[in-house]
Amino acid sequence: MAAFCFSIGLSSAIVILPPSCFERVKGWIDLGLAGVGLCCHAYKVAEFYSHERSYLWGVGVVSTWYPLMAPAAGDIIAGEVIGWTFDPGRIAATAASESDGSHNLRVDCVADHGLVDGDLVVLAGMNAAAHNKPTRVTRVTATAFTCDDITYASGAGASTGAVIVPATLRAGENAGGLYQSLFRLNATAQASAKLWRFAIFVDALEVDRTMTTRETTGTAGECVCTGTFRVEAWGRVWVGGINETNESDIVVSNCNLNMHRIGC
């Protein structure tokens, strides 16, 4: 059960509601009708950021999505997180081989990948271009997994691809709903006249209406992605970048991803 406070003028009452009803009332609500005030504490917000840092958002393969992640402790940290959890991301493993795992791609790794069922990773530098994308995983062994969202295409055999866990905000059990999002980036490009795209992802899917593009001129300057989309309970939100021109990187100084729930 959850407590809901209701006030009319100087009188107030506390009503006990089941979570299914309580979760339909989001944030602080002011009806503004004849002095009626209505409020609840179902507010949900999630944020991560970098402040005055200097780290590479590396790109190993042209026209391939690479997730924003923290190369070192403190590069990306949690801001306000209510009803969500934060993971700064990491390089989980290096691939040793790719194969057909009963239609879905199977990846065997050089060492322990540390992944569990349902974890989200981004594959990059794999043998087949069709394998370079985000996916949830099913753990096979400590050094192998299959890709829930990637169908095996081709290129079986030895591999040196990267298995990357993005910097991620993950919705809790009661945090599903409609969210307003904003991602802001300040970065310096390592080369000019390169076309970059940035977008917010939910799990393995790009939210196309959040995409922004920027052609670098020696400095990437400021880029902004924004949009409204739905996130289900346990959903993961992260940011991807893609260099459409070549493999030159950018150096991140400041960034912020903010999620604010605005409806059911």
ZIJO-V896075 format. One record per residue. N is the residue number from 1. RES is the residue in one letter. PHI is phi in whole degrees, -180 to 180 (999 if undefined). NEAR is the number of other C-alpha atoms within 8 Angstrom. D_CENTER is the distance of its C-alpha to the mean C-alpha in Angstrom with 1 decimal. Layout:
# ZIJO-V896075
n={N & N}
res={RES & RES}
phi={PHI & PHI}
near={NEAR & NEAR}
d_center={D_CENTER & D_CENTER}
This chain:
# ZIJO-V896075
n={1 & 2 & 3 & 4 & 5 & 6 & 7 & 8 & 9 & 10 & 11 & 12 & 13 & 14 & 15 & 16 & 17 & 18 & 19 & 20 & 21 & 22 & 23 & 24 & 25 & 26 & 27 & 28 & 29 & 30 & 31 & 32 & 33 & 34 & 35 & 36 & 37 & 38 & 39 & 40 & 41 & 42 & 43 & 44 & 45 & 46 & 47 & 48 & 49 & 50 & 51 & 52 & 53 & 54 & 55 & 56 & 57 & 58 & 59 & 60 & 61 & 62 & 63 & 64 & 65 & 66 & 67 & 68 & 69 & 70 & 71 & 72 & 73 & 74 & 75 & 76 & 77 & 78 & 79 & 80 & 81 & 82 & 83 & 84 & 85 & 86 & 87 & 88 & 89 & 90 & 91 & 92 & 93 & 94 & 95 & 96 & 97 & 98 & 99 & 100 & 101 & 102 & 103 & 104 & 105 & 106 & 107 & 108 & 109 & 110 & 111 & 112 & 113 & 114 & 115 & 116 & 117 & 118 & 119 & 120 & 121 & 122 & 123 & 124 & 125 & 126 & 127 & 128 & 129 & 130 & 131 & 132 & 133 & 134 & 135 & 136 & 137 & 138 & 139 & 140 & 141 & 142 & 143 & 144 & 145 & 146 & 147 & 148 & 149 & 150 & 151 & 152 & 153 & 154 & 155 & 156 & 157 & 158 & 159 & 160 & 161 & 162 & 163 & 164 & 165 & 166 & 167 & 168 & 169 & 170 & 171 & 172 & 173 & 174 & 175 & 176 & 177 & 178 & 179 & 180 & 181 & 182 & 183 & 184 & 185 & 186 & 187 & 188 & 189 & 190 & 191 & 192 & 193 & 194 & 195 & 196 & 197 & 198 & 199 & 200 & 201 & 202 & 203 & 204 & 205 & 206 & 207 & 208 & 209 & 210 & 211 & 212 & 213 & 214 & 215 & 216 & 217 & 218 & 219 & 220 & 221 & 222 & 223 & 224 & 225 & 226 & 227 & 228 & 229 & 230 & 231 & 232 & 233 & 234 & 235 & 236 & 237 & 238 & 239 & 240 & 241 & 242 & 243 & 244 & 245 & 246 & 247 & 248 & 249 & 250 & 251 & 252 & 253 & 254 & 255 & 256 & 257 & 258 & 259 & 260 & 261 & 262 & 263 & 264}
res={M & A & A & F & C & F & S & I & G & L & S & S & A & I & V & I & L & P & P & S & C & F & E & R & V & K & G & W & I & D & L & G & L & A & G & V & G & L & C & C & H & A & Y & K & V & A & E & F & Y & S & H & E & R & S & Y & L & W & G & V & G & V & V & S & T & W & Y & P & L & M & A & P & A & A & G & D & I & I & A & G & E & V & I & G & W & T & F & D & P & G & R & I & A & A & T & A & A & S & E & S & D & G & S & H & N & L & R & V & D & C & V & A & D & H & G & L & V & D & G & D & L & V & V & L & A & G & M & N & A & A & A & H & N & K & P & T & R & V & T & R & V & T & A & T & A & F & T & C & D & D & I & T & Y & A & S & G & A & G & A & S & T & G & A & V & I & V & P & A & T & L & R & A & G & E & N & A & G & G & L & Y & Q & S & L & F & R & L & N & A & T & A & Q & A & S & A & K & L & W & R & F & A & I & F & V & D & A & L & E & V & D & R & T & M & T & T & R & E & T & T & G & T & A & G & E & C & V & C & T & G & T & F & R & V & E & A & W & G & R & V & W & V & G & G & I & N & E & T & N & E & S & D & I & V & V & S & N & C & N & L & N & M & H & R & I & G & C}
phi={999 & -136 & -89 & -128 & -98 & -136 & -135 & -131 & 60 & -94 & -95 & -146 & -150 & -113 & -110 & -93 & -120 & -69 & -54 & -63 & -84 & -59 & -71 & -83 & -106 & -112 & 71 & -91 & -118 & -119 & -70 & 65 & -114 & 50 & 74 & -87 & -111 & -133 & -143 & -152 & -112 & -105 & -63 & -132 & -149 & -145 & -156 & -133 & -159 & -121 & -134 & 50 & -107 & -155 & -142 & -77 & -96 & -78 & -129 & -95 & -135 & -64 & 58 & -129 & -68 & -122 & -80 & -69 & -151 & -92 & -65 & -140 & -56 & 92 & -68 & -131 & -131 & -76 & -100 & -72 & -134 & -124 & 86 & -126 & -127 & -125 & -130 & -72 & 87 & -176 & -82 & -76 & -170 & -109 & -69 & -106 & -159 & -123 & -157 & -83 & -99 & 61 & 87 & -86 & -64 & -109 & -121 & -101 & -109 & -67 & -143 & -56 & -87 & 71 & -97 & -125 & -54 & 90 & -61 & -105 & -134 & -119 & -95 & -145 & 74 & -78 & -63 & -105 & -58 & -67 & -91 & -87 & -166 & -78 & -160 & -84 & -123 & -118 & -70 & -101 & -142 & -64 & -123 & -147 & -151 & -109 & -102 & -64 & -115 & -128 & -80 & -60 & -109 & -173 & 84 & -60 & 130 & -59 & -145 & -129 & -66 & -102 & -111 & -116 & -93 & -70 & -65 & -133 & -106 & -120 & -69 & -80 & -59 & -109 & -102 & -65 & 153 & -93 & -123 & -96 & -121 & -148 & -121 & -124 & -132 & -116 & -152 & -116 & -81 & -82 & -152 & -89 & 58 & -115 & -92 & -108 & -124 & -131 & -155 & -92 & -116 & -116 & 55 & -94 & -113 & -74 & -89 & -62 & -74 & -94 & -69 & -135 & -124 & -152 & -94 & -74 & -130 & 92 & -139 & -73 & 64 & -109 & -124 & -133 & -115 & -148 & 173 & -118 & -157 & -96 & -126 & -85 & -54 & 74 & -69 & -112 & -120 & -152 & -123 & -117 & -129 & -140 & -97 & -83 & -104 & -158 & -99 & -71 & -95 & -125 & -110 & -85 & -110 & -139 & -157 & -156 & -113 & -126 & -123 & -132 & -75 & -121 & -174 & -72}
near={6 & 8 & 8 & 12 & 11 & 11 & 11 & 9 & 8 & 5 & 6 & 9 & 7 & 8 & 8 & 8 & 10 & 8 & 8 & 6 & 8 & 11 & 10 & 7 & 8 & 14 & 12 & 9 & 9 & 8 & 7 & 7 & 6 & 4 & 7 & 11 & 13 & 11 & 11 & 12 & 8 & 9 & 10 & 12 & 13 & 15 & 13 & 14 & 12 & 12 & 8 & 6 & 9 & 7 & 9 & 9 & 11 & 8 & 12 & 7 & 9 & 11 & 9 & 12 & 11 & 12 & 13 & 11 & 12 & 12 & 8 & 5 & 6 & 6 & 11 & 12 & 9 & 9 & 8 & 8 & 12 & 8 & 12 & 13 & 10 & 11 & 8 & 11 & 11 & 11 & 9 & 11 & 12 & 12 & 14 & 12 & 12 & 15 & 11 & 10 & 9 & 5 & 7 & 13 & 16 & 13 & 13 & 11 & 13 & 9 & 8 & 8 & 10 & 6 & 9 & 8 & 8 & 7 & 9 & 13 & 12 & 14 & 14 & 16 & 11 & 12 & 11 & 9 & 7 & 7 & 14 & 13 & 12 & 12 & 14 & 14 & 16 & 12 & 11 & 8 & 6 & 10 & 11 & 12 & 12 & 13 & 14 & 10 & 10 & 11 & 10 & 12 & 8 & 6 & 8 & 9 & 7 & 7 & 10 & 10 & 12 & 13 & 13 & 14 & 13 & 16 & 16 & 11 & 14 & 11 & 16 & 12 & 8 & 8 & 11 & 14 & 11 & 12 & 13 & 12 & 12 & 12 & 12 & 11 & 12 & 12 & 13 & 12 & 14 & 10 & 11 & 10 & 8 & 12 & 11 & 13 & 12 & 12 & 14 & 15 & 12 & 12 & 12 & 11 & 7 & 8 & 11 & 7 & 6 & 10 & 12 & 10 & 9 & 9 & 10 & 13 & 10 & 10 & 11 & 14 & 8 & 8 & 11 & 9 & 13 & 11 & 9 & 8 & 9 & 8 & 12 & 9 & 10 & 9 & 12 & 12 & 11 & 14 & 12 & 12 & 12 & 13 & 16 & 11 & 9 & 9 & 9 & 10 & 11 & 12 & 12 & 14 & 13 & 12 & 12 & 12 & 11 & 11 & 11 & 10 & 13 & 10 & 7 & 8}
d_center={30.6 & 29.3 & 31.4 & 31.5 & 33.6 & 35.8 & 38.3 & 41.2 & 43.2 & 44.2 & 43.7 & 40.6 & 39.6 & 36.9 & 36.1 & 34.5 & 32.1 & 30.4 & 26.5 & 26.5 & 28.3 & 26.9 & 23.3 & 24.6 & 25.4 & 22.5 & 22.7 & 26.1 & 28.3 & 31.5 & 33.7 & 36.3 & 39.0 & 42.4 & 41.0 & 38.7 & 35.6 & 32.9 & 29.9 & 27.6 & 25.0 & 22.1 & 20.0 & 16.3 & 14.1 & 11.0 & 10.6 & 10.1 & 12.4 & 14.7 & 18.4 & 21.1 & 19.8 & 20.6 & 18.4 & 17.9 & 14.9 & 16.8 & 17.6 & 19.9 & 20.4 & 20.9 & 19.1 & 16.3 & 12.6 & 11.6 & 8.2 & 8.5 & 9.7 & 12.7 & 15.9 & 17.9 & 18.0 & 17.6 & 15.8 & 12.7 & 13.5 & 12.8 & 14.5 & 15.6 & 13.9 & 16.0 & 15.4 & 11.9 & 11.3 & 9.6 & 9.4 & 10.1 & 9.8 & 13.0 & 15.1 & 15.9 & 18.9 & 21.0 & 22.2 & 26.0 & 26.4 & 25.1 & 27.0 & 27.3 & 26.2 & 28.0 & 26.4 & 22.8 & 22.0 & 23.0 & 22.0 & 24.4 & 23.4 & 25.7 & 25.0 & 23.3 & 19.6 & 18.9 & 16.8 & 17.5 & 17.5 & 14.2 & 12.0 & 9.3 & 10.3 & 10.8 & 14.6 & 16.4 & 20.1 & 21.2 & 24.8 & 23.9 & 21.7 & 20.7 & 19.1 & 16.7 & 13.5 & 10.6 & 12.1 & 12.5 & 15.6 & 19.0 & 20.7 & 24.2 & 25.4 & 24.3 & 24.1 & 23.2 & 20.7 & 20.6 & 17.7 & 17.3 & 15.9 & 18.0 & 21.8 & 24.0 & 25.5 & 27.7 & 28.2 & 29.0 & 30.1 & 29.3 & 25.9 & 24.3 & 20.7 & 17.7 & 15.4 & 12.2 & 9.7 & 6.6 & 6.3 & 4.3 & 5.7 & 7.7 & 10.4 & 13.9 & 16.9 & 18.0 & 14.9 & 14.6 & 15.7 & 15.5 & 13.3 & 14.0 & 11.2 & 12.0 & 10.7 & 13.7 & 14.6 & 18.0 & 18.7 & 21.9 & 22.3 & 24.5 & 26.3 & 27.3 & 27.3 & 24.0 & 21.8 & 18.1 & 15.5 & 12.1 & 9.7 & 6.6 & 5.5 & 6.1 & 6.9 & 9.1 & 10.0 & 9.8 & 10.7 & 13.7 & 15.1 & 12.5 & 13.6 & 15.9 & 18.3 & 20.3 & 23.3 & 23.8 & 27.3 & 27.2 & 24.6 & 21.3 & 22.0 & 19.5 & 16.9 & 15.2 & 12.7 & 13.4 & 13.8 & 14.4 & 12.9 & 13.1 & 10.9 & 13.1 & 13.8 & 11.8 & 8.9 & 5.4 & 2.8 & 1.3 & 5.1 & 8.0 & 11.6 & 14.8 & 18.4 & 20.8 & 23.9 & 23.9 & 22.3 & 22.6 & 19.8 & 18.9 & 19.3 & 16.9 & 18.8 & 16.9 & 13.5 & 11.9 & 8.9 & 10.7 & 10.6 & 14.2 & 15.6 & 18.5 & 19.8 & 20.1}
